[in-house]
Amino acid sequence: MAHGDSSSPTPPPHPDLDLARTCDHCLGWGTVVTRDGEHDLCEACQRDPGDGSAA
Ligand SMILES: [Zn+2]
């Protein structure tokens, strides 16, 4: 059994700044800060593919 290695913190998401540039929701950052203080991709301009199966 291999347990997940959670030694490293969650890496910041990589938003597409070209999409975020005109976004008023994230003010062009492409990311928003959640209540937990974590950075999350802006759902308004950054489309979440849903799954990471596609490269
Ligand atoms: Zn946005």
mmCIF file of the protein (N, C-alpha, C, O) and its ligand, coordinates in Angstrom:
data_MODEL
# 
_entry.id   MODEL 
# 
loop_
_entity.id 
_entity.type 
_entity.pdbx_number_of_molecules 
1 polymer     1 
2 non-polymer 1 
# 
_entity_poly.entity_id                      1 
_entity_poly.type                           'polypeptide(L)' 
_entity_poly.nstd_linkage                   no 
_entity_poly.nstd_monomer                   no 
_entity_poly.pdbx_seq_one_letter_code       MAHGDSSSPTPPPHPDLDLARTCDHCLGWGTVVTRDGEHDLCEACQRDPGDGSAA 
_entity_poly.pdbx_seq_one_letter_code_can   MAHGDSSSPTPPPHPDLDLARTCDHCLGWGTVVTRDGEHDLCEACQRDPGDGSAA 
_entity_poly.pdbx_strand_id                 A 
# 
loop_
_entity_poly_seq.entity_id 
_entity_poly_seq.num 
_entity_poly_seq.mon_id 
_entity_poly_seq.hetero 
1 1  MET n 
1 2  ALA n 
1 3  HIS n 
1 4  GLY n 
1 5  ASP n 
1 6  SER n 
1 7  SER n 
1 8  SER n 
1 9  PRO n 
1 10 THR n 
1 11 PRO n 
1 12 PRO n 
1 13 PRO n 
1 14 HIS n 
1 15 PRO n 
1 16 ASP n 
1 17 LEU n 
1 18 ASP n 
1 19 LEU n 
1 20 ALA n 
1 21 ARG n 
1 22 THR n 
1 23 CYS n 
1 24 ASP n 
1 25 HIS n 
1 26 CYS n 
1 27 LEU n 
1 28 GLY n 
1 29 TRP n 
1 30 GLY n 
1 31 THR n 
1 32 VAL n 
1 33 VAL n 
1 34 THR n 
1 35 ARG n 
1 36 ASP n 
1 37 GLY n 
1 38 GLU n 
1 39 HIS n 
1 40 ASP n 
1 41 LEU n 
1 42 CYS n 
1 43 GLU n 
1 44 ALA n 
1 45 CYS n 
1 46 GLN n 
1 47 ARG n 
1 48 ASP n 
1 49 PRO n 
1 50 GLY n 
1 51 ASP n 
1 52 GLY n 
1 53 SER n 
1 54 ALA n 
1 55 ALA n 
# 
loop_
_struct_asym.id 
_struct_asym.entity_id 
A 1 
B 2 
# 
loop_
_chem_comp.id 
_chem_comp.type 
_chem_comp.mon_nstd_flag 
ALA 'L-peptide linking' y 
ARG 'L-peptide linking' y 
ASP 'L-peptide linking' y 
CYS 'L-peptide linking' y 
GLN 'L-peptide linking' y 
GLU 'L-peptide linking' y 
GLY 'peptide linking'   y 
HIS 'L-peptide linking' y 
LEU 'L-peptide linking' y 
MET 'L-peptide linking' y 
PRO 'L-peptide linking' y 
SER 'L-peptide linking' y 
THR 'L-peptide linking' y 
TRP 'L-peptide linking' y 
VAL 'L-peptide linking' y 
ZN  non-polymer         . 
# 
_pdbx_entity_nonpoly.entity_id   2 
_pdbx_entity_nonpoly.name        ? 
_pdbx_entity_nonpoly.comp_id     ZN 
# 
_pdbx_nonpoly_scheme.asym_id         B 
_pdbx_nonpoly_scheme.entity_id       2 
_pdbx_nonpoly_scheme.mon_id          ZN 
_pdbx_nonpoly_scheme.ndb_seq_num     1 
_pdbx_nonpoly_scheme.pdb_seq_num     101 
_pdbx_nonpoly_scheme.auth_seq_num    101 
_pdbx_nonpoly_scheme.pdb_mon_id      ZN 
_pdbx_nonpoly_scheme.auth_mon_id     ZN 
_pdbx_nonpoly_scheme.pdb_strand_id   A 
_pdbx_nonpoly_scheme.pdb_ins_code    . 
# 
loop_
_atom_site.group_PDB 
_atom_site.id 
_atom_site.type_symbol 
_atom_site.label_atom_id 
_atom_site.label_alt_id 
_atom_site.label_comp_id 
_atom_site.label_asym_id 
_atom_site.label_entity_id 
_atom_site.label_seq_id 
_atom_site.pdbx_PDB_ins_code 
_atom_site.Cartn_x 
_atom_site.Cartn_y 
_atom_site.Cartn_z 
_atom_site.occupancy 
_atom_site.B_iso_or_equiv 
_atom_site.pdbx_formal_charge 
_atom_site.auth_seq_id 
_atom_site.auth_comp_id 
_atom_site.auth_asym_id 
_atom_site.auth_atom_id 
_atom_site.pdbx_PDB_model_num 
ATOM   1   N  N  . MET A 1 1  ? 0.819   -1.211 0.000   1.00 0.00 ? 1   MET A N  1 
ATOM   2   C  CA . MET A 1 1  ? 0.000   0.000  0.000   1.00 0.00 ? 1   MET A CA 1 
ATOM   3   C  C  . MET A 1 1  ? 0.855   1.264  0.000   1.00 0.00 ? 1   MET A C  1 
ATOM   4   O  O  . MET A 1 1  ? 1.738   1.437  0.840   1.00 0.00 ? 1   MET A O  1 
ATOM   5   N  N  . ALA A 1 2  ? 0.585   2.102  -0.916  1.00 0.00 ? 2   ALA A N  1 
ATOM   6   C  CA . ALA A 1 2  ? 1.344   3.342  -1.005  1.00 0.00 ? 2   ALA A CA 1 
ATOM   7   C  C  . ALA A 1 2  ? 0.468   4.510  -0.591  1.00 0.00 ? 2   ALA A C  1 
ATOM   8   O  O  . ALA A 1 2  ? -0.574  4.782  -1.187  1.00 0.00 ? 2   ALA A O  1 
ATOM   9   N  N  . HIS A 1 3  ? 0.919   5.182  0.435   1.00 0.00 ? 3   HIS A N  1 
ATOM   10  C  CA . HIS A 1 3  ? 0.150   6.345  0.888   1.00 0.00 ? 3   HIS A CA 1 
ATOM   11  C  C  . HIS A 1 3  ? 0.589   7.596  0.130   1.00 0.00 ? 3   HIS A C  1 
ATOM   12  O  O  . HIS A 1 3  ? 1.748   7.728  -0.262  1.00 0.00 ? 3   HIS A O  1 
ATOM   13  N  N  . GLY A 1 4  ? -0.362  8.511  -0.068  1.00 0.00 ? 4   GLY A N  1 
ATOM   14  C  CA . GLY A 1 4  ? -0.031  9.739  -0.782  1.00 0.00 ? 4   GLY A CA 1 
ATOM   15  C  C  . GLY A 1 4  ? 0.942   10.586 0.021   1.00 0.00 ? 4   GLY A C  1 
ATOM   16  O  O  . GLY A 1 4  ? 0.798   10.741 1.234   1.00 0.00 ? 4   GLY A O  1 
ATOM   17  N  N  . ASP A 1 5  ? 1.917   11.121 -0.661  1.00 0.00 ? 5   ASP A N  1 
ATOM   18  C  CA . ASP A 1 5  ? 2.906   11.958 0.004   1.00 0.00 ? 5   ASP A CA 1 
ATOM   19  C  C  . ASP A 1 5  ? 2.404   13.401 0.044   1.00 0.00 ? 5   ASP A C  1 
ATOM   20  O  O  . ASP A 1 5  ? 2.375   14.097 -0.971  1.00 0.00 ? 5   ASP A O  1 
ATOM   21  N  N  . SER A 1 6  ? 2.020   13.819 1.215   1.00 0.00 ? 6   SER A N  1 
ATOM   22  C  CA . SER A 1 6  ? 1.493   15.177 1.333   1.00 0.00 ? 6   SER A CA 1 
ATOM   23  C  C  . SER A 1 6  ? 2.492   16.084 2.037   1.00 0.00 ? 6   SER A C  1 
ATOM   24  O  O  . SER A 1 6  ? 2.116   16.997 2.772   1.00 0.00 ? 6   SER A O  1 
ATOM   25  N  N  . SER A 1 7  ? 3.758   15.817 1.803   1.00 0.00 ? 7   SER A N  1 
ATOM   26  C  CA . SER A 1 7  ? 4.781   16.604 2.473   1.00 0.00 ? 7   SER A CA 1 
ATOM   27  C  C  . SER A 1 7  ? 4.848   18.021 1.908   1.00 0.00 ? 7   SER A C  1 
ATOM   28  O  O  . SER A 1 7  ? 5.201   18.964 2.616   1.00 0.00 ? 7   SER A O  1 
ATOM   29  N  N  . SER A 1 8  ? 4.509   18.158 0.638   1.00 0.00 ? 8   SER A N  1 
ATOM   30  C  CA . SER A 1 8  ? 4.572   19.482 0.022   1.00 0.00 ? 8   SER A CA 1 
ATOM   31  C  C  . SER A 1 8  ? 3.188   20.132 0.014   1.00 0.00 ? 8   SER A C  1 
ATOM   32  O  O  . SER A 1 8  ? 2.175   19.455 -0.162  1.00 0.00 ? 8   SER A O  1 
ATOM   33  N  N  . PRO A 1 9  ? 3.160   21.430 0.203   1.00 0.00 ? 9   PRO A N  1 
ATOM   34  C  CA . PRO A 1 9  ? 1.875   22.141 0.188   1.00 0.00 ? 9   PRO A CA 1 
ATOM   35  C  C  . PRO A 1 9  ? 1.275   22.151 -1.208  1.00 0.00 ? 9   PRO A C  1 
ATOM   36  O  O  . PRO A 1 9  ? 1.952   21.885 -2.201  1.00 0.00 ? 9   PRO A O  1 
ATOM   37  N  N  . THR A 1 10 ? 0.003   22.462 -1.258  1.00 0.00 ? 10  THR A N  1 
ATOM   38  C  CA . THR A 1 10 ? -0.674  22.502 -2.547  1.00 0.00 ? 10  THR A CA 1 
ATOM   39  C  C  . THR A 1 10 ? -0.084  23.601 -3.422  1.00 0.00 ? 10  THR A C  1 
ATOM   40  O  O  . THR A 1 10 ? -0.070  24.770 -3.037  1.00 0.00 ? 10  THR A O  1 
ATOM   41  N  N  . PRO A 1 11 ? 0.394   23.227 -4.579  1.00 0.00 ? 11  PRO A N  1 
ATOM   42  C  CA . PRO A 1 11 ? 0.978   24.229 -5.474  1.00 0.00 ? 11  PRO A CA 1 
ATOM   43  C  C  . PRO A 1 11 ? -0.091  25.184 -5.972  1.00 0.00 ? 11  PRO A C  1 
ATOM   44  O  O  . PRO A 1 11 ? -1.242  24.787 -6.153  1.00 0.00 ? 11  PRO A O  1 
ATOM   45  N  N  . PRO A 1 12 ? 0.276   26.437 -6.195  1.00 0.00 ? 12  PRO A N  1 
ATOM   46  C  CA . PRO A 1 12 ? -0.708  27.399 -6.681  1.00 0.00 ? 12  PRO A CA 1 
ATOM   47  C  C  . PRO A 1 12 ? -1.146  27.043 -8.087  1.00 0.00 ? 12  PRO A C  1 
ATOM   48  O  O  . PRO A 1 12 ? -0.348  26.550 -8.885  1.00 0.00 ? 12  PRO A O  1 
ATOM   49  N  N  . PRO A 1 13 ? -2.404  27.289 -8.391  1.00 0.00 ? 13  PRO A N  1 
ATOM   50  C  CA . PRO A 1 13 ? -2.913  26.987 -9.725  1.00 0.00 ? 13  PRO A CA 1 
ATOM   51  C  C  . PRO A 1 13 ? -2.284  27.900 -10.759 1.00 0.00 ? 13  PRO A C  1 
ATOM   52  O  O  . PRO A 1 13 ? -1.805  28.991 -10.446 1.00 0.00 ? 13  PRO A O  1 
ATOM   53  N  N  . HIS A 1 14 ? -2.295  27.433 -11.993 1.00 0.00 ? 14  HIS A N  1 
ATOM   54  C  CA . HIS A 1 14 ? -1.727  28.241 -13.068 1.00 0.00 ? 14  HIS A CA 1 
ATOM   55  C  C  . HIS A 1 14 ? -2.834  28.714 -13.994 1.00 0.00 ? 14  HIS A C  1 
ATOM   56  O  O  . HIS A 1 14 ? -3.210  28.016 -14.936 1.00 0.00 ? 14  HIS A O  1 
ATOM   57  N  N  . PRO A 1 15 ? -3.344  29.884 -13.724 1.00 0.00 ? 15  PRO A N  1 
ATOM   58  C  CA . PRO A 1 15 ? -4.444  30.416 -14.525 1.00 0.00 ? 15  PRO A CA 1 
ATOM   59  C  C  . PRO A 1 15 ? -3.948  30.948 -15.861 1.00 0.00 ? 15  PRO A C  1 
ATOM   60  O  O  . PRO A 1 15 ? -2.774  31.276 -16.026 1.00 0.00 ? 15  PRO A O  1 
ATOM   61  N  N  . ASP A 1 16 ? -4.869  31.023 -16.803 1.00 0.00 ? 16  ASP A N  1 
ATOM   62  C  CA . ASP A 1 16 ? -4.546  31.611 -18.092 1.00 0.00 ? 16  ASP A CA 1 
ATOM   63  C  C  . ASP A 1 16 ? -4.791  33.115 -17.993 1.00 0.00 ? 16  ASP A C  1 
ATOM   64  O  O  . ASP A 1 16 ? -5.933  33.575 -17.999 1.00 0.00 ? 16  ASP A O  1 
ATOM   65  N  N  . LEU A 1 17 ? -3.718  33.857 -17.902 1.00 0.00 ? 17  LEU A N  1 
ATOM   66  C  CA . LEU A 1 17 ? -3.841  35.295 -17.672 1.00 0.00 ? 17  LEU A CA 1 
ATOM   67  C  C  . LEU A 1 17 ? -4.497  36.006 -18.841 1.00 0.00 ? 17  LEU A C  1 
ATOM   68  O  O  . LEU A 1 17 ? -5.060  37.089 -18.682 1.00 0.00 ? 17  LEU A O  1 
ATOM   69  N  N  . ASP A 1 18 ? -4.424  35.401 -20.005 1.00 0.00 ? 18  ASP A N  1 
ATOM   70  C  CA . ASP A 1 18 ? -5.082  36.012 -21.155 1.00 0.00 ? 18  ASP A CA 1 
ATOM   71  C  C  . ASP A 1 18 ? -6.596  36.001 -20.971 1.00 0.00 ? 18  ASP A C  1 
ATOM   72  O  O  . ASP A 1 18 ? -7.298  36.914 -21.405 1.00 0.00 ? 18  ASP A O  1 
ATOM   73  N  N  . LEU A 1 19 ? -7.083  34.945 -20.316 1.00 0.00 ? 19  LEU A N  1 
ATOM   74  C  CA . LEU A 1 19 ? -8.513  34.844 -20.054 1.00 0.00 ? 19  LEU A CA 1 
ATOM   75  C  C  . LEU A 1 19 ? -8.905  35.719 -18.871 1.00 0.00 ? 19  LEU A C  1 
ATOM   76  O  O  . LEU A 1 19 ? -10.022 36.232 -18.805 1.00 0.00 ? 19  LEU A O  1 
ATOM   77  N  N  . ALA A 1 20 ? -7.999  35.878 -17.967 1.00 0.00 ? 20  ALA A N  1 
ATOM   78  C  CA . ALA A 1 20 ? -8.295  36.608 -16.744 1.00 0.00 ? 20  ALA A CA 1 
ATOM   79  C  C  . ALA A 1 20 ? -8.168  38.120 -16.921 1.00 0.00 ? 20  ALA A C  1 
ATOM   80  O  O  . ALA A 1 20 ? -8.656  38.899 -16.103 1.00 0.00 ? 20  ALA A O  1 
ATOM   81  N  N  . ARG A 1 21 ? -7.521  38.506 -17.979 1.00 0.00 ? 21  ARG A N  1 
ATOM   82  C  CA . ARG A 1 21 ? -7.208  39.925 -18.168 1.00 0.00 ? 21  ARG A CA 1 
ATOM   83  C  C  . ARG A 1 21 ? -8.450  40.816 -18.093 1.00 0.00 ? 21  ARG A C  1 
ATOM   84  O  O  . ARG A 1 21 ? -8.425  41.894 -17.499 1.00 0.00 ? 21  ARG A O  1 
ATOM   85  N  N  . THR A 1 22 ? -9.512  40.349 -18.696 1.00 0.00 ? 22  THR A N  1 
ATOM   86  C  CA . THR A 1 22 ? -10.727 41.172 -18.742 1.00 0.00 ? 22  THR A CA 1 
ATOM   87  C  C  . THR A 1 22 ? -11.769 40.710 -17.734 1.00 0.00 ? 22  THR A C  1 
ATOM   88  O  O  . THR A 1 22 ? -12.937 41.092 -17.815 1.00 0.00 ? 22  THR A O  1 
ATOM   89  N  N  . CYS A 1 23 ? -11.344 39.893 -16.795 1.00 0.00 ? 23  CYS A N  1 
ATOM   90  C  CA . CYS A 1 23 ? -12.294 39.353 -15.829 1.00 0.00 ? 23  CYS A CA 1 
ATOM   91  C  C  . CYS A 1 23 ? -12.442 40.286 -14.628 1.00 0.00 ? 23  CYS A C  1 
ATOM   92  O  O  . CYS A 1 23 ? -11.452 40.712 -14.035 1.00 0.00 ? 23  CYS A O  1 
ATOM   93  N  N  . ASP A 1 24 ? -13.670 40.592 -14.284 1.00 0.00 ? 24  ASP A N  1 
ATOM   94  C  CA . ASP A 1 24 ? -13.919 41.475 -13.147 1.00 0.00 ? 24  ASP A CA 1 
ATOM   95  C  C  . ASP A 1 24 ? -14.013 40.698 -11.839 1.00 0.00 ? 24  ASP A C  1 
ATOM   96  O  O  . ASP A 1 24 ? -13.964 41.265 -10.747 1.00 0.00 ? 24  ASP A O  1 
ATOM   97  N  N  . HIS A 1 25 ? -14.148 39.384 -11.986 1.00 0.00 ? 25  HIS A N  1 
ATOM   98  C  CA . HIS A 1 25 ? -14.319 38.558 -10.789 1.00 0.00 ? 25  HIS A CA 1 
ATOM   99  C  C  . HIS A 1 25 ? -13.000 38.380 -10.045 1.00 0.00 ? 25  HIS A C  1 
ATOM   100 O  O  . HIS A 1 25 ? -12.952 38.432 -8.816  1.00 0.00 ? 25  HIS A O  1 
ATOM   101 N  N  . CYS A 1 26 ? -11.949 38.174 -10.797 1.00 0.00 ? 26  CYS A N  1 
ATOM   102 C  CA . CYS A 1 26 ? -10.636 37.957 -10.179 1.00 0.00 ? 26  CYS A CA 1 
ATOM   103 C  C  . CYS A 1 26 ? -9.712  39.138 -10.426 1.00 0.00 ? 26  CYS A C  1 
ATOM   104 O  O  . CYS A 1 26 ? -8.549  39.127 -10.022 1.00 0.00 ? 26  CYS A O  1 
ATOM   105 N  N  . LEU A 1 27 ? -10.242 40.161 -11.095 1.00 0.00 ? 27  LEU A N  1 
ATOM   106 C  CA . LEU A 1 27 ? -9.474  41.383 -11.349 1.00 0.00 ? 27  LEU A CA 1 
ATOM   107 C  C  . LEU A 1 27 ? -8.205  41.097 -12.137 1.00 0.00 ? 27  LEU A C  1 
ATOM   108 O  O  . LEU A 1 27 ? -7.185  41.763 -11.960 1.00 0.00 ? 27  LEU A O  1 
ATOM   109 N  N  . GLY A 1 28 ? -8.282  40.109 -12.997 1.00 0.00 ? 28  GLY A N  1 
ATOM   110 C  CA . GLY A 1 28 ? -7.158  39.836 -13.886 1.00 0.00 ? 28  GLY A CA 1 
ATOM   111 C  C  . GLY A 1 28 ? -6.122  38.879 -13.325 1.00 0.00 ? 28  GLY A C  1 
ATOM   112 O  O  . GLY A 1 28 ? -5.117  38.595 -13.976 1.00 0.00 ? 28  GLY A O  1 
ATOM   113 N  N  . TRP A 1 29 ? -6.360  38.384 -12.127 1.00 0.00 ? 29  TRP A N  1 
ATOM   114 C  CA . TRP A 1 29 ? -5.387  37.479 -11.506 1.00 0.00 ? 29  TRP A CA 1 
ATOM   115 C  C  . TRP A 1 29 ? -5.579  36.040 -11.992 1.00 0.00 ? 29  TRP A C  1 
ATOM   116 O  O  . TRP A 1 29 ? -4.631  35.258 -12.056 1.00 0.00 ? 29  TRP A O  1 
ATOM   117 N  N  . GLY A 1 30 ? -6.795  35.722 -12.323 1.00 0.00 ? 30  GLY A N  1 
ATOM   118 C  CA . GLY A 1 30 ? -7.061  34.354 -12.753 1.00 0.00 ? 30  GLY A CA 1 
ATOM   119 C  C  . GLY A 1 30 ? -7.283  33.415 -11.581 1.00 0.00 ? 30  GLY A C  1 
ATOM   120 O  O  . GLY A 1 30 ? -7.659  32.256 -11.751 1.00 0.00 ? 30  GLY A O  1 
ATOM   121 N  N  . THR A 1 31 ? -7.039  33.944 -10.384 1.00 0.00 ? 31  THR A N  1 
ATOM   122 C  CA . THR A 1 31 ? -7.251  33.125 -9.200  1.00 0.00 ? 31  THR A CA 1 
ATOM   123 C  C  . THR A 1 31 ? -8.001  33.930 -8.149  1.00 0.00 ? 31  THR A C  1 
ATOM   124 O  O  . THR A 1 31 ? -7.928  35.158 -8.112  1.00 0.00 ? 31  THR A O  1 
ATOM   125 N  N  . VAL A 1 32 ? -8.708  33.226 -7.316  1.00 0.00 ? 32  VAL A N  1 
ATOM   126 C  CA . VAL A 1 32 ? -9.404  33.881 -6.220  1.00 0.00 ? 32  VAL A CA 1 
ATOM   127 C  C  . VAL A 1 32 ? -9.018  33.199 -4.913  1.00 0.00 ? 32  VAL A C  1 
ATOM   128 O  O  . VAL A 1 32 ? -8.683  32.015 -4.902  1.00 0.00 ? 32  VAL A O  1 
ATOM   129 N  N  . VAL A 1 33 ? -9.066  33.932 -3.833  1.00 0.00 ? 33  VAL A N  1 
ATOM   130 C  CA . VAL A 1 33 ? -8.707  33.370 -2.536  1.00 0.00 ? 33  VAL A CA 1 
ATOM   131 C  C  . VAL A 1 33 ? -9.963  32.886 -1.827  1.00 0.00 ? 33  VAL A C  1 
ATOM   132 O  O  . VAL A 1 33 ? -10.925 33.632 -1.642  1.00 0.00 ? 33  VAL A O  1 
ATOM   133 N  N  . THR A 1 34 ? -9.926  31.646 -1.445  1.00 0.00 ? 34  THR A N  1 
ATOM   134 C  CA . THR A 1 34 ? -11.079 31.071 -0.778  1.00 0.00 ? 34  THR A CA 1 
ATOM   135 C  C  . THR A 1 34 ? -11.099 31.480 0.698   1.00 0.00 ? 34  THR A C  1 
ATOM   136 O  O  . THR A 1 34 ? -10.168 32.116 1.192   1.00 0.00 ? 34  THR A O  1 
ATOM   137 N  N  . ARG A 1 35 ? -12.148 31.111 1.372   1.00 0.00 ? 35  ARG A N  1 
ATOM   138 C  CA . ARG A 1 35 ? -12.253 31.448 2.798   1.00 0.00 ? 35  ARG A CA 1 
ATOM   139 C  C  . ARG A 1 35 ? -11.166 30.763 3.609   1.00 0.00 ? 35  ARG A C  1 
ATOM   140 O  O  . ARG A 1 35 ? -10.813 31.195 4.707   1.00 0.00 ? 35  ARG A O  1 
ATOM   141 N  N  . ASP A 1 36 ? -10.648 29.692 3.045   1.00 0.00 ? 36  ASP A N  1 
ATOM   142 C  CA . ASP A 1 36 ? -9.600  28.954 3.739   1.00 0.00 ? 36  ASP A CA 1 
ATOM   143 C  C  . ASP A 1 36 ? -8.229  29.553 3.480   1.00 0.00 ? 36  ASP A C  1 
ATOM   144 O  O  . ASP A 1 36 ? -7.214  29.073 3.986   1.00 0.00 ? 36  ASP A O  1 
ATOM   145 N  N  . GLY A 1 37 ? -8.222  30.619 2.675   1.00 0.00 ? 37  GLY A N  1 
ATOM   146 C  CA . GLY A 1 37 ? -6.952  31.275 2.390   1.00 0.00 ? 37  GLY A CA 1 
ATOM   147 C  C  . GLY A 1 37 ? -6.184  30.589 1.283   1.00 0.00 ? 37  GLY A C  1 
ATOM   148 O  O  . GLY A 1 37 ? -4.997  30.847 1.082   1.00 0.00 ? 37  GLY A O  1 
ATOM   149 N  N  . GLU A 1 38 ? -6.872  29.707 0.561   1.00 0.00 ? 38  GLU A N  1 
ATOM   150 C  CA . GLU A 1 38 ? -6.201  29.007 -0.529  1.00 0.00 ? 38  GLU A CA 1 
ATOM   151 C  C  . GLU A 1 38 ? -6.528  29.666 -1.862  1.00 0.00 ? 38  GLU A C  1 
ATOM   152 O  O  . GLU A 1 38 ? -7.609  30.220 -2.058  1.00 0.00 ? 38  GLU A O  1 
ATOM   153 N  N  . HIS A 1 39 ? -5.579  29.591 -2.753  1.00 0.00 ? 39  HIS A N  1 
ATOM   154 C  CA . HIS A 1 39 ? -5.818  30.162 -4.074  1.00 0.00 ? 39  HIS A CA 1 
ATOM   155 C  C  . HIS A 1 39 ? -6.527  29.133 -4.944  1.00 0.00 ? 39  HIS A C  1 
ATOM   156 O  O  . HIS A 1 39 ? -6.125  27.972 -5.026  1.00 0.00 ? 39  HIS A O  1 
ATOM   157 N  N  . ASP A 1 40 ? -7.583  29.590 -5.584  1.00 0.00 ? 40  ASP A N  1 
ATOM   158 C  CA . ASP A 1 40 ? -8.333  28.703 -6.442  1.00 0.00 ? 40  ASP A CA 1 
ATOM   159 C  C  . ASP A 1 40 ? -8.543  29.387 -7.788  1.00 0.00 ? 40  ASP A C  1 
ATOM   160 O  O  . ASP A 1 40 ? -8.681  30.608 -7.861  1.00 0.00 ? 40  ASP A O  1 
ATOM   161 N  N  . LEU A 1 41 ? -8.566  28.596 -8.838  1.00 0.00 ? 41  LEU A N  1 
ATOM   162 C  CA . LEU A 1 41 ? -8.774  29.174 -10.155 1.00 0.00 ? 41  LEU A CA 1 
ATOM   163 C  C  . LEU A 1 41 ? -10.109 29.909 -10.203 1.00 0.00 ? 41  LEU A C  1 
ATOM   164 O  O  . LEU A 1 41 ? -11.107 29.427 -9.668  1.00 0.00 ? 41  LEU A O  1 
ATOM   165 N  N  . CYS A 1 42 ? -10.125 31.054 -10.834 1.00 0.00 ? 42  CYS A N  1 
ATOM   166 C  CA . CYS A 1 42 ? -11.338 31.841 -10.952 1.00 0.00 ? 42  CYS A CA 1 
ATOM   167 C  C  . CYS A 1 42 ? -12.340 31.081 -11.824 1.00 0.00 ? 42  CYS A C  1 
ATOM   168 O  O  . CYS A 1 42 ? -12.085 30.770 -12.987 1.00 0.00 ? 42  CYS A O  1 
ATOM   169 N  N  . GLU A 1 43 ? -13.475 30.800 -11.216 1.00 0.00 ? 43  GLU A N  1 
ATOM   170 C  CA . GLU A 1 43 ? -14.471 30.013 -11.944 1.00 0.00 ? 43  GLU A CA 1 
ATOM   171 C  C  . GLU A 1 43 ? -15.157 30.842 -13.020 1.00 0.00 ? 43  GLU A C  1 
ATOM   172 O  O  . GLU A 1 43 ? -15.839 30.301 -13.890 1.00 0.00 ? 43  GLU A O  1 
ATOM   173 N  N  . ALA A 1 44 ? -14.974 32.151 -12.958 1.00 0.00 ? 44  ALA A N  1 
ATOM   174 C  CA . ALA A 1 44 ? -15.632 33.034 -13.918 1.00 0.00 ? 44  ALA A CA 1 
ATOM   175 C  C  . ALA A 1 44 ? -14.900 33.032 -15.255 1.00 0.00 ? 44  ALA A C  1 
ATOM   176 O  O  . ALA A 1 44 ? -15.535 33.121 -16.306 1.00 0.00 ? 44  ALA A O  1 
ATOM   177 N  N  . CYS A 1 45 ? -13.574 32.933 -15.228 1.00 0.00 ? 45  CYS A N  1 
ATOM   178 C  CA . CYS A 1 45 ? -12.830 33.029 -16.482 1.00 0.00 ? 45  CYS A CA 1 
ATOM   179 C  C  . CYS A 1 45 ? -11.970 31.795 -16.727 1.00 0.00 ? 45  CYS A C  1 
ATOM   180 O  O  . CYS A 1 45 ? -11.592 31.527 -17.868 1.00 0.00 ? 45  CYS A O  1 
ATOM   181 N  N  . GLN A 1 46 ? -11.658 31.048 -15.686 1.00 0.00 ? 46  GLN A N  1 
ATOM   182 C  CA . GLN A 1 46 ? -10.824 29.863 -15.844 1.00 0.00 ? 46  GLN A CA 1 
ATOM   183 C  C  . GLN A 1 46 ? -11.708 28.627 -15.869 1.00 0.00 ? 46  GLN A C  1 
ATOM   184 O  O  . GLN A 1 46 ? -12.278 28.234 -14.851 1.00 0.00 ? 46  GLN A O  1 
ATOM   185 N  N  . ARG A 1 47 ? -11.811 28.040 -17.007 1.00 0.00 ? 47  ARG A N  1 
ATOM   186 C  CA . ARG A 1 47 ? -12.688 26.886 -17.140 1.00 0.00 ? 47  ARG A CA 1 
ATOM   187 C  C  . ARG A 1 47 ? -11.999 25.652 -16.589 1.00 0.00 ? 47  ARG A C  1 
ATOM   188 O  O  . ARG A 1 47 ? -10.918 25.268 -17.036 1.00 0.00 ? 47  ARG A O  1 
ATOM   189 N  N  . ASP A 1 48 ? -12.642 25.045 -15.618 1.00 0.00 ? 48  ASP A N  1 
ATOM   190 C  CA . ASP A 1 48 ? -12.070 23.834 -15.042 1.00 0.00 ? 48  ASP A CA 1 
ATOM   191 C  C  . ASP A 1 48 ? -12.403 22.639 -15.933 1.00 0.00 ? 48  ASP A C  1 
ATOM   192 O  O  . ASP A 1 48 ? -13.578 22.348 -16.157 1.00 0.00 ? 48  ASP A O  1 
ATOM   193 N  N  . PRO A 1 49 ? -11.397 21.950 -16.437 1.00 0.00 ? 49  PRO A N  1 
ATOM   194 C  CA . PRO A 1 49 ? -11.625 20.824 -17.335 1.00 0.00 ? 49  PRO A CA 1 
ATOM   195 C  C  . PRO A 1 49 ? -12.391 19.686 -16.664 1.00 0.00 ? 49  PRO A C  1 
ATOM   196 O  O  . PRO A 1 49 ? -12.923 18.804 -17.338 1.00 0.00 ? 49  PRO A O  1 
ATOM   197 N  N  . GLY A 1 50 ? -12.443 19.713 -15.348 1.00 0.00 ? 50  GLY A N  1 
ATOM   198 C  CA . GLY A 1 50 ? -13.192 18.686 -14.643 1.00 0.00 ? 50  GLY A CA 1 
ATOM   199 C  C  . GLY A 1 50 ? -12.315 17.519 -14.239 1.00 0.00 ? 50  GLY A C  1 
ATOM   200 O  O  . GLY A 1 50 ? -12.247 17.157 -13.065 1.00 0.00 ? 50  GLY A O  1 
ATOM   201 N  N  . ASP A 1 51 ? -11.658 16.944 -15.201 1.00 0.00 ? 51  ASP A N  1 
ATOM   202 C  CA . ASP A 1 51 ? -10.759 15.846 -14.869 1.00 0.00 ? 51  ASP A CA 1 
ATOM   203 C  C  . ASP A 1 51 ? -9.395  16.098 -15.517 1.00 0.00 ? 51  ASP A C  1 
ATOM   204 O  O  . ASP A 1 51 ? -9.274  16.867 -16.470 1.00 0.00 ? 51  ASP A O  1 
ATOM   205 N  N  . GLY A 1 52 ? -8.386  15.439 -14.981 1.00 0.00 ? 52  GLY A N  1 
ATOM   206 C  CA . GLY A 1 52 ? -7.039  15.659 -15.507 1.00 0.00 ? 52  GLY A CA 1 
ATOM   207 C  C  . GLY A 1 52 ? -6.621  14.554 -16.452 1.00 0.00 ? 52  GLY A C  1 
ATOM   208 O  O  . GLY A 1 52 ? -5.435  14.262 -16.605 1.00 0.00 ? 52  GLY A O  1 
ATOM   209 N  N  . SER A 1 53 ? -7.607  13.945 -17.083 1.00 0.00 ? 53  SER A N  1 
ATOM   210 C  CA . SER A 1 53 ? -7.279  12.835 -17.976 1.00 0.00 ? 53  SER A CA 1 
ATOM   211 C  C  . SER A 1 53 ? -6.665  13.345 -19.284 1.00 0.00 ? 53  SER A C  1 
ATOM   212 O  O  . SER A 1 53 ? -5.799  12.695 -19.869 1.00 0.00 ? 53  SER A O  1 
ATOM   213 N  N  . ALA A 1 54 ? -7.120  14.503 -19.725 1.00 0.00 ? 54  ALA A N  1 
ATOM   214 C  CA . ALA A 1 54 ? -6.588  15.064 -20.954 1.00 0.00 ? 54  ALA A CA 1 
ATOM   215 C  C  . ALA A 1 54 ? -5.304  15.821 -20.682 1.00 0.00 ? 54  ALA A C  1 
ATOM   216 O  O  . ALA A 1 54 ? -5.238  16.628 -19.754 1.00 0.00 ? 54  ALA A O  1 
ATOM   217 N  N  . ALA A 1 55 ? -4.305  15.570 -21.468 1.00 0.00 ? 55  ALA A N  1 
ATOM   218 C  CA . ALA A 1 55 ? -3.017  16.224 -21.279 1.00 0.00 ? 55  ALA A CA 1 
ATOM   219 C  C  . ALA A 1 55 ? -3.042  17.613 -21.893 1.00 0.00 ? 55  ALA A C  1 
ATOM   220 O  O  . ALA A 1 55 ? -2.042  18.329 -21.838 1.00 0.00 ? 55  ALA A O  1 
HETATM 221 ZN ZN . ZN  B 2 .  ? -11.530 35.534 -13.427 1.00 0.00 2 101 ZN  A ZN 1 
# 
